[in-house]
Amino acid sequence: MESKIDENALVQTILDGQVDEFQQIIENYQKLVWHLVAKIVKSEADREDVCQDVFIKVYKNLRSFKFESKLSTWIGRIAYNSAINFIQKKKPELYEDISP
């Protein structure tokens, strides 16, 4: 993976309008995202959906990246939260959870 300075330059390049450079982020971090999501989401088809969703969220929220941490840490947090949220939405309702 790239150094912090290089990844910050990559983010800034994308924010400056060179959106085709986002492919580099996908290539650099797809294994990290897959690894984190696979630990939580068991179905392969669901994992693929969650991973795709992670990169959509990364792209849409790139402006909120504050350059205070490594890009991998920020993307990892998005991946973890996305996987947890997916599992919580898929969890079947318990009888007690159903209101009349």
N, CA, C and O atoms as CSV, one atom per row, in Angstrom:
chain,resi,resn,atom,element,x,y,z
A,1,MET,N,N,0.835,-1.188,0.000
A,1,MET,CA,C,0.000,0.000,0.000
A,1,MET,C,C,0.878,1.249,0.000
A,1,MET,O,O,2.070,1.199,0.302
A,2,GLU,N,N,0.268,2.331,-0.337
A,2,GLU,CA,C,1.016,3.570,-0.480
A,2,GLU,C,C,1.319,4.189,0.883
A,2,GLU,O,O,0.693,3.854,1.888
A,3,SER,N,N,2.282,5.087,0.892
A,3,SER,CA,C,2.581,5.818,2.111
A,3,SER,C,C,1.485,6.839,2.366
A,3,SER,O,O,0.685,7.153,1.485
A,4,LYS,N,N,1.468,7.354,3.599
A,4,LYS,CA,C,0.438,8.324,3.979
A,4,LYS,C,C,0.471,9.554,3.075
A,4,LYS,O,O,-0.582,10.064,2.691
A,5,ILE,N,N,1.661,10.035,2.731
A,5,ILE,CA,C,1.775,11.217,1.879
A,5,ILE,C,C,1.197,10.918,0.494
A,5,ILE,O,O,0.443,11.722,-0.055
A,6,ASP,N,N,1.552,9.764,-0.067
A,6,ASP,CA,C,1.060,9.402,-1.392
A,6,ASP,C,C,-0.454,9.212,-1.396
A,6,ASP,O,O,-1.135,9.643,-2.327
A,7,GLU,N,N,-0.984,8.561,-0.347
A,7,GLU,CA,C,-2.432,8.343,-0.319
A,7,GLU,C,C,-3.172,9.669,-0.122
A,7,GLU,O,O,-4.268,9.846,-0.654
A,8,ASN,N,N,-2.594,10.585,0.624
A,8,ASN,CA,C,-3.216,11.902,0.775
A,8,ASN,C,C,-3.220,12.642,-0.562
A,8,ASN,O,O,-4.196,13.311,-0.901
A,9,ALA,N,N,-2.130,12.520,-1.320
A,9,ALA,CA,C,-2.069,13.149,-2.646
A,9,ALA,C,C,-3.096,12.511,-3.579
A,9,ALA,O,O,-3.726,13.205,-4.377
A,10,LEU,N,N,-3.264,11.204,-3.482
A,10,LEU,CA,C,-4.251,10.510,-4.306
A,10,LEU,C,C,-5.661,10.996,-3.982
A,10,LEU,O,O,-6.450,11.269,-4.886
A,11,VAL,N,N,-5.972,11.103,-2.711
A,11,VAL,CA,C,-7.293,11.603,-2.301
A,11,VAL,C,C,-7.495,13.016,-2.833
A,11,VAL,O,O,-8.549,13.330,-3.386
A,12,GLN,N,N,-6.498,13.859,-2.670
A,12,GLN,CA,C,-6.624,15.241,-3.136
A,12,GLN,C,C,-6.799,15.305,-4.647
A,12,GLN,O,O,-7.559,16.134,-5.148
A,13,THR,N,N,-6.110,14.446,-5.368
A,13,THR,CA,C,-6.249,14.388,-6.826
A,13,THR,C,C,-7.687,14.045,-7.215
A,13,THR,O,O,-8.250,14.649,-8.128
A,14,ILE,N,N,-8.270,13.085,-6.525
A,14,ILE,CA,C,-9.659,12.695,-6.796
A,14,ILE,C,C,-10.598,13.842,-6.456
A,14,ILE,O,O,-11.511,14.152,-7.221
A,15,LEU,N,N,-10.374,14.471,-5.309
A,15,LEU,CA,C,-11.223,15.594,-4.896
A,15,LEU,C,C,-11.096,16.774,-5.849
A,15,LEU,O,O,-12.025,17.570,-5.990
A,16,ASP,N,N,-9.949,16.885,-6.500
A,16,ASP,CA,C,-9.729,17.969,-7.466
A,16,ASP,C,C,-10.361,17.681,-8.826
A,16,ASP,O,O,-10.250,18.491,-9.747
A,17,GLY,N,N,-11.017,16.540,-8.954
A,17,GLY,CA,C,-11.776,16.264,-10.164
A,17,GLY,C,C,-11.300,15.111,-11.021
A,17,GLY,O,O,-11.957,14.772,-12.006
A,18,GLN,N,N,-10.189,14.505,-10.682
A,18,GLN,CA,C,-9.706,13.367,-11.464
A,18,GLN,C,C,-10.289,12.072,-10.885
A,18,GLN,O,O,-9.575,11.254,-10.305
A,19,VAL,N,N,-11.606,11.909,-11.060
A,19,VAL,CA,C,-12.321,10.804,-10.427
A,19,VAL,C,C,-11.903,9.437,-10.944
A,19,VAL,O,O,-12.111,8.433,-10.262
A,20,ASP,N,N,-11.317,9.377,-12.135
A,20,ASP,CA,C,-10.849,8.093,-12.651
A,20,ASP,C,C,-9.731,7.503,-11.781
A,20,ASP,O,O,-9.465,6.303,-11.837
A,21,GLU,N,N,-9.087,8.344,-10.985
A,21,GLU,CA,C,-8.037,7.886,-10.067
A,21,GLU,C,C,-8.617,7.084,-8.904
A,21,GLU,O,O,-7.870,6.434,-8.171
A,22,PHE,N,N,-9.944,7.121,-8.725
A,22,PHE,CA,C,-10.565,6.342,-7.644
A,22,PHE,C,C,-10.315,4.846,-7.844
A,22,PHE,O,O,-10.301,4.080,-6.881
A,23,GLN,N,N,-10.121,4.441,-9.087
A,23,GLN,CA,C,-9.802,3.033,-9.371
A,23,GLN,C,C,-8.564,2.592,-8.596
A,23,GLN,O,O,-8.472,1.438,-8.179
A,24,GLN,N,N,-7.617,3.500,-8.403
A,24,GLN,CA,C,-6.400,3.181,-7.646
A,24,GLN,C,C,-6.735,2.870,-6.189
A,24,GLN,O,O,-6.131,1.980,-5.591
A,25,ILE,N,N,-7.687,3.593,-5.618
A,25,ILE,CA,C,-8.114,3.311,-4.241
A,25,ILE,C,C,-8.730,1.917,-4.176
A,25,ILE,O,O,-8.439,1.147,-3.261
A,26,ILE,N,N,-9.573,1.599,-5.140
A,26,ILE,CA,C,-10.195,0.270,-5.163
A,26,ILE,C,C,-9.115,-0.811,-5.240
A,26,ILE,O,O,-9.147,-1.778,-4.479
A,27,GLU,N,N,-8.171,-0.649,-6.148
A,27,GLU,CA,C,-7.108,-1.644,-6.303
A,27,GLU,C,C,-6.251,-1.771,-5.051
A,27,GLU,O,O,-5.849,-2.875,-4.682
A,28,ASN,N,N,-5.970,-0.655,-4.400
A,28,ASN,CA,C,-5.116,-0.677,-3.209
A,28,ASN,C,C,-5.797,-1.301,-1.995
A,28,ASN,O,O,-5.125,-1.900,-1.155
A,29,TYR,N,N,-7.111,-1.174,-1.887
A,29,TYR,CA,C,-7.782,-1.537,-0.644
A,29,TYR,C,C,-8.843,-2.622,-0.777
A,29,TYR,O,O,-9.540,-2.915,0.195
A,30,GLN,N,N,-8.984,-3.227,-1.965
A,30,GLN,CA,C,-10.031,-4.237,-2.114
A,30,GLN,C,C,-9.761,-5.480,-1.261
A,30,GLN,O,O,-10.708,-6.084,-0.756
A,31,LYS,N,N,-8.514,-5.871,-1.089
A,31,LYS,CA,C,-8.207,-7.036,-0.244
A,31,LYS,C,C,-8.510,-6.742,1.222
A,31,LYS,O,O,-9.043,-7.596,1.931
A,32,LEU,N,N,-8.176,-5.553,1.670
A,32,LEU,CA,C,-8.477,-5.159,3.047
A,32,LEU,C,C,-9.984,-5.193,3.291
A,32,LEU,O,O,-10.445,-5.752,4.286
A,33,VAL,N,N,-10.734,-4.602,2.395
A,33,VAL,CA,C,-12.189,-4.547,2.543
A,33,VAL,C,C,-12.767,-5.958,2.532
A,33,VAL,O,O,-13.592,-6.300,3.379
A,34,TRP,N,N,-12.335,-6.777,1.577
A,34,TRP,CA,C,-12.836,-8.148,1.479
A,34,TRP,C,C,-12.542,-8.916,2.771
A,34,TRP,O,O,-13.406,-9.622,3.290
A,35,HIS,N,N,-11.331,-8.776,3.278
A,35,HIS,CA,C,-10.924,-9.486,4.497
A,35,HIS,C,C,-11.804,-9.087,5.689
A,35,HIS,O,O,-12.275,-9.952,6.428
A,36,LEU,N,N,-12.020,-7.806,5.871
A,36,LEU,CA,C,-12.837,-7.338,6.999
A,36,LEU,C,C,-14.291,-7.778,6.866
A,36,LEU,O,O,-14.902,-8.234,7.833
A,37,VAL,N,N,-14.831,-7.638,5.676
A,37,VAL,CA,C,-16.236,-7.996,5.454
A,37,VAL,C,C,-16.434,-9.510,5.577
A,37,VAL,O,O,-17.437,-9.955,6.134
A,38,ALA,N,N,-15.492,-10.300,5.068
A,38,ALA,CA,C,-15.612,-11.764,5.085
A,38,ALA,C,C,-15.645,-12.331,6.499
A,38,ALA,O,O,-16.221,-13.395,6.725
A,39,LYS,N,N,-15.035,-11.635,7.449
A,39,LYS,CA,C,-15.067,-12.100,8.838
A,39,LYS,C,C,-16.465,-11.964,9.452
A,39,LYS,O,O,-16.777,-12.629,10.440
A,40,ILE,N,N,-17.298,-11.110,8.871
A,40,ILE,CA,C,-18.598,-10.812,9.454
A,40,ILE,C,C,-19.750,-11.352,8.609
A,40,ILE,O,O,-20.711,-11.900,9.148
A,41,VAL,N,N,-19.657,-11.201,7.307
A,41,VAL,CA,C,-20.726,-11.601,6.392
A,41,VAL,C,C,-20.347,-12.953,5.785
A,41,VAL,O,O,-19.324,-13.063,5.108
A,42,LYS,N,N,-21.159,-13.974,6.022
A,42,LYS,CA,C,-20.801,-15.339,5.628
A,42,LYS,C,C,-21.145,-15.688,4.183
A,42,LYS,O,O,-20.421,-16.460,3.555
A,43,SER,N,N,-22.211,-15.150,3.650
A,43,SER,CA,C,-22.610,-15.453,2.285
A,43,SER,C,C,-21.720,-14.711,1.295
A,43,SER,O,O,-21.529,-13.501,1.415
A,44,GLU,N,N,-21.171,-15.437,0.311
A,44,GLU,CA,C,-20.278,-14.806,-0.657
A,44,GLU,C,C,-20.989,-13.730,-1.470
A,44,GLU,O,O,-20.430,-12.662,-1.722
A,45,ALA,N,N,-22.227,-14.016,-1.881
A,45,ALA,CA,C,-22.985,-13.024,-2.659
A,45,ALA,C,C,-23.220,-11.763,-1.828
A,45,ALA,O,O,-23.098,-10.647,-2.332
A,46,ASP,N,N,-23.555,-11.949,-0.563
A,46,ASP,CA,C,-23.763,-10.796,0.320
A,46,ASP,C,C,-22.458,-10.042,0.545
A,46,ASP,O,O,-22.453,-8.813,0.609
A,47,ARG,N,N,-21.348,-10.776,0.666
A,47,ARG,CA,C,-20.035,-10.122,0.846
A,47,ARG,C,C,-19.722,-9.221,-0.336
A,47,ARG,O,O,-19.249,-8.097,-0.167
A,48,GLU,N,N,-19.989,-9.724,-1.536
A,48,GLU,CA,C,-19.729,-8.920,-2.730
A,48,GLU,C,C,-20.556,-7.644,-2.719
A,48,GLU,O,O,-20.057,-6.571,-3.057
A,49,ASP,N,N,-21.833,-7.764,-2.326
A,49,ASP,CA,C,-22.699,-6.575,-2.253
A,49,ASP,C,C,-22.190,-5.581,-1.224
A,49,ASP,O,O,-22.152,-4.378,-1.482
A,50,VAL,N,N,-21.798,-6.079,-0.057
A,50,VAL,CA,C,-21.315,-5.197,1.007
A,50,VAL,C,C,-20.010,-4.525,0.576
A,50,VAL,O,O,-19.827,-3.331,0.815
A,51,CYS,N,N,-19.109,-5.266,-0.048
A,51,CYS,CA,C,-17.838,-4.686,-0.502
A,51,CYS,C,C,-18.083,-3.593,-1.537
A,51,CYS,O,O,-17.450,-2.538,-1.493
A,52,GLN,N,N,-18.994,-3.843,-2.459
A,52,GLN,CA,C,-19.320,-2.822,-3.448
A,52,GLN,C,C,-19.895,-1.594,-2.746
A,52,GLN,O,O,-19.550,-0.461,-3.083
A,53,ASP,N,N,-20.761,-1.819,-1.785
A,53,ASP,CA,C,-21.359,-0.726,-1.027
A,53,ASP,C,C,-20.294,0.083,-0.280
A,53,ASP,O,O,-20.391,1.306,-0.180
A,54,VAL,N,N,-19.285,-0.607,0.239
A,54,VAL,CA,C,-18.195,0.074,0.951
A,54,VAL,C,C,-17.515,1.079,0.033
A,54,VAL,O,O,-17.299,2.225,0.427
A,55,PHE,N,N,-17.177,0.669,-1.178
A,55,PHE,CA,C,-16.468,1.577,-2.079
A,55,PHE,C,C,-17.370,2.705,-2.584
A,55,PHE,O,O,-16.886,3.794,-2.893
A,56,ILE,N,N,-18.653,2.453,-2.668
A,56,ILE,CA,C,-19.587,3.536,-2.997
A,56,ILE,C,C,-19.589,4.562,-1.862
A,56,ILE,O,O,-19.555,5.768,-2.109
A,57,LYS,N,N,-19.628,4.079,-0.625
A,57,LYS,CA,C,-19.602,4.981,0.537
A,57,LYS,C,C,-18.284,5.749,0.604
A,57,LYS,O,O,-18.269,6.943,0.904
A,58,VAL,N,N,-17.187,5.063,0.327
A,58,VAL,CA,C,-15.878,5.728,0.338
A,58,VAL,C,C,-15.879,6.861,-0.683
A,58,VAL,O,O,-15.460,7.978,-0.378
A,59,TYR,N,N,-16.349,6.573,-1.890
A,59,TYR,CA,C,-16.369,7.590,-2.941
A,59,TYR,C,C,-17.254,8.774,-2.553
A,59,TYR,O,O,-16.850,9.929,-2.688
A,60,LYS,N,N,-18.462,8.477,-2.071
A,60,LYS,CA,C,-19.401,9.549,-1.724
A,60,LYS,C,C,-18.932,10.384,-0.538
A,60,LYS,O,O,-19.275,11.562,-0.431
A,61,ASN,N,N,-18.153,9.782,0.349
A,61,ASN,CA,C,-17.747,10.480,1.570
A,61,ASN,C,C,-16.275,10.880,1.577
A,61,ASN,O,O,-15.744,11.257,2.621
A,62,LEU,N,N,-15.622,10.803,0.447
A,62,LEU,CA,C,-14.193,11.103,0.390
A,62,LEU,C,C,-13.885,12.516,0.885
A,62,LEU,O,O,-12.824,12.756,1.461
A,63,ARG,N,N,-14.796,13.435,0.666
A,63,ARG,CA,C,-14.580,14.818,1.144
A,63,ARG,C,C,-14.531,14.897,2.671
A,63,ARG,O,O,-13.963,15.840,3.221
A,64,SER,N,N,-15.117,13.920,3.355
A,64,SER,CA,C,-15.113,13.947,4.818
A,64,SER,C,C,-13.850,13.313,5.411
A,64,SER,O,O,-13.659,13.347,6.626
A,65,PHE,N,N,-12.988,12.736,4.569
A,65,PHE,CA,C,-11.720,12.196,5.054
A,65,PHE,C,C,-10.865,13.365,5.514
A,65,PHE,O,O,-10.586,14.285,4.745
A,66,LYS,N,N,-10.450,13.323,6.783
A,66,LYS,CA,C,-9.792,14.479,7.400
A,66,LYS,C,C,-8.262,14.430,7.354
A,66,LYS,O,O,-7.610,15.335,7.874
A,67,PHE,N,N,-7.686,13.411,6.755
A,67,PHE,CA,C,-6.237,13.277,6.660
A,67,PHE,C,C,-5.576,13.178,8.040
A,67,PHE,O,O,-4.379,13.431,8.172
A,68,GLU,N,N,-6.358,12.807,9.072
A,68,GLU,CA,C,-5.801,12.666,10.421
A,68,GLU,C,C,-5.347,11.234,10.691
A,68,GLU,O,O,-4.579,10.987,11.621
A,69,SER,N,N,-5.819,10.304,9.886
A,69,SER,CA,C,-5.428,8.902,10.020
A,69,SER,C,C,-5.034,8.399,8.635
A,69,SER,O,O,-5.130,9.116,7.639
A,70,LYS,N,N,-4.590,7.147,8.604
A,70,LYS,CA,C,-4.278,6.557,7.312
A,70,LYS,C,C,-5.580,6.294,6.565
A,70,LYS,O,O,-6.613,6.032,7.181
A,71,LEU,N,N,-5.529,6.364,5.273
A,71,LEU,CA,C,-6.696,6.084,4.450
A,71,LEU,C,C,-7.186,4.662,4.689
A,71,LEU,O,O,-8.392,4.415,4.693
A,72,SER,N,N,-6.268,3.729,4.888
A,72,SER,CA,C,-6.653,2.337,5.134
A,72,SER,C,C,-7.460,2.200,6.420
A,72,SER,O,O,-8.386,1.391,6.483
A,73,THR,N,N,-7.128,2.968,7.430
A,73,THR,CA,C,-7.880,2.933,8.689
A,73,THR,C,C,-9.296,3.438,8.466
A,73,THR,O,O,-10.257,2.845,8.956
A,74,TRP,N,N,-9.422,4.522,7.736
A,74,TRP,CA,C,-10.729,5.116,7.451
A,74,TRP,C,C,-11.588,4.159,6.617
A,74,TRP,O,O,-12.765,3.956,6.914
A,75,ILE,N,N,-10.999,3.580,5.584
A,75,ILE,CA,C,-11.729,2.635,4.739
A,75,ILE,C,C,-12.083,1.375,5.533
A,75,ILE,O,O,-13.180,0.835,5.384
A,76,GLY,N,N,-11.172,0.916,6.360
A,76,GLY,CA,C,-11.435,-0.256,7.207
A,76,GLY,C,C,-12.602,-0.031,8.139
A,76,GLY,O,O,-13.406,-0.938,8.354
A,77,ARG,N,N,-12.710,1.154,8.692
A,77,ARG,CA,C,-13.828,1.479,9.579
A,77,ARG,C,C,-15.140,1.478,8.808
A,77,ARG,O,O,-16.152,0.990,9.310
A,78,ILE,N,N,-15.133,2.012,7.612
A,78,ILE,CA,C,-16.338,1.999,6.773
A,78,ILE,C,C,-16.721,0.556,6.449
A,78,ILE,O,O,-17.900,0.206,6.492
A,79,ALA,N,N,-15.739,-0.281,6.125
A,79,ALA,CA,C,-16.010,-1.684,5.801
A,79,ALA,C,C,-16.600,-2.416,7.001
A,79,ALA,O,O,-17.588,-3.139,6.872
A,80,TYR,N,N,-15.991,-2.225,8.162
A,80,TYR,CA,C,-16.480,-2.887,9.376
A,80,TYR,C,C,-17.908,-2.444,9.701
A,80,TYR,O,O,-18.778,-3.278,9.950
A,81,ASN,N,N,-18.143,-1.145,9.698
A,81,ASN,CA,C,-19.477,-0.638,10.009
A,81,ASN,C,C,-20.513,-1.094,8.985
A,81,ASN,O,O,-21.644,-1.414,9.354
A,82,SER,N,N,-20.148,-1.129,7.722
A,82,SER,CA,C,-21.072,-1.576,6.681
A,82,SER,C,C,-21.445,-3.043,6.869
A,82,SER,O,O,-22.606,-3.416,6.705
A,83,ALA,N,N,-20.468,-3.869,7.210
A,83,ALA,CA,C,-20.731,-5.291,7.438
A,83,ALA,C,C,-21.629,-5.491,8.657
A,83,ALA,O,O,-22.570,-6.284,8.611
A,84,ILE,N,N,-21.346,-4.783,9.737
A,84,ILE,CA,C,-22.177,-4.887,10.949
A,84,ILE,C,C,-23.594,-4.418,10.655
A,84,ILE,O,O,-24.558,-5.075,11.047
A,85,ASN,N,N,-23.728,-3.302,9.978
A,85,ASN,CA,C,-25.066,-2.800,9.635
A,85,ASN,C,C,-25.814,-3.784,8.753
A,85,ASN,O,O,-27.019,-3.969,8.924
A,86,PHE,N,N,-25.131,-4.415,7.820
A,86,PHE,CA,C,-25.765,-5.395,6.942
A,86,PHE,C,C,-26.305,-6.571,7.757
A,86,PHE,O,O,-27.439,-7.006,7.556
A,87,ILE,N,N,-25.485,-7.080,8.674
A,87,ILE,CA,C,-25.902,-8.219,9.507
A,87,ILE,C,C,-27.094,-7.837,10.377
A,87,ILE,O,O,-28.023,-8.629,10.539
A,88,GLN,N,N,-27.074,-6.640,10.931
A,88,GLN,CA,C,-28.177,-6.204,11.784
A,88,GLN,C,C,-29.473,-6.083,10.999
A,88,GLN,O,O,-30.544,-6.391,11.524
A,89,LYS,N,N,-29.393,-5.644,9.761
A,89,LYS,CA,C,-30.596,-5.531,8.927
A,89,LYS,C,C,-31.117,-6.899,8.523
A,89,LYS,O,O,-32.326,-7.078,8.373
A,90,LYS,N,N,-30.227,-7.866,8.345
A,90,LYS,CA,C,-30.614,-9.210,7.918
A,90,LYS,C,C,-31.091,-10.086,9.074
A,90,LYS,O,O,-31.721,-11.120,8.855
A,91,LYS,N,N,-30.788,-9.666,10.310
A,91,LYS,CA,C,-31.132,-10.477,11.474
A,91,LYS,C,C,-32.650,-10.643,11.536
A,91,LYS,O,O,-33.380,-9.653,11.484
A,92,PRO,N,N,-33.134,-11.883,11.646
A,92,PRO,CA,C,-34.585,-12.084,11.718
A,92,PRO,C,C,-35.158,-11.496,13.010
A,92,PRO,O,O,-34.517,-11.509,14.060
A,93,GLU,N,N,-36.352,-10.994,12.902
A,93,GLU,CA,C,-36.999,-10.430,14.083
A,93,GLU,C,C,-37.352,-11.545,15.057
A,93,GLU,O,O,-37.818,-12.611,14.657
A,94,LEU,N,N,-37.129,-11.292,16.308
A,94,LEU,CA,C,-37.543,-12.223,17.344
A,94,LEU,C,C,-39.005,-11.941,17.673
A,94,LEU,O,O,-39.513,-10.845,17.434
A,95,TYR,N,N,-39.650,-12.922,18.210
A,95,TYR,CA,C,-41.073,-12.781,18.550
A,95,TYR,C,C,-41.299,-11.558,19.440
A,95,TYR,O,O,-42.276,-10.832,19.261
A,96,GLU,N,N,-40.407,-11.331,20.391
A,96,GLU,CA,C,-40.553,-10.204,21.315
A,96,GLU,C,C,-40.417,-8.866,20.608
A,96,GLU,O,O,-40.938,-7.854,21.077
A,97,ASP,N,N,-39.712,-8.860,19.473
A,97,ASP,CA,C,-39.485,-7.612,18.752
A,97,ASP,C,C,-40.699,-7.161,17.929
A,97,ASP,O,O,-40.773,-6.017,17.482
A,98,ILE,N,N,-41.630,-8.070,17.743
A,98,ILE,CA,C,-42.794,-7.760,16.918
A,98,ILE,C,C,-43.856,-7.085,17.775
A,98,ILE,O,O,-44.338,-7.645,18.759
A,99,SER,N,N,-44.204,-5.873,17.377
A,99,SER,CA,C,-45.229,-5.159,18.147
A,99,SER,C,C,-46.590,-5.378,17.498
A,99,SER,O,O,-46.678,-5.538,16.280
A,100,PRO,N,N,-47.659,-5.385,18.307
A,100,PRO,CA,C,-49.001,-5.642,17.781
A,100,PRO,C,C,-49.533,-4.553,16.892
A,100,PRO,O,O,-50.653,-4.657,16.390
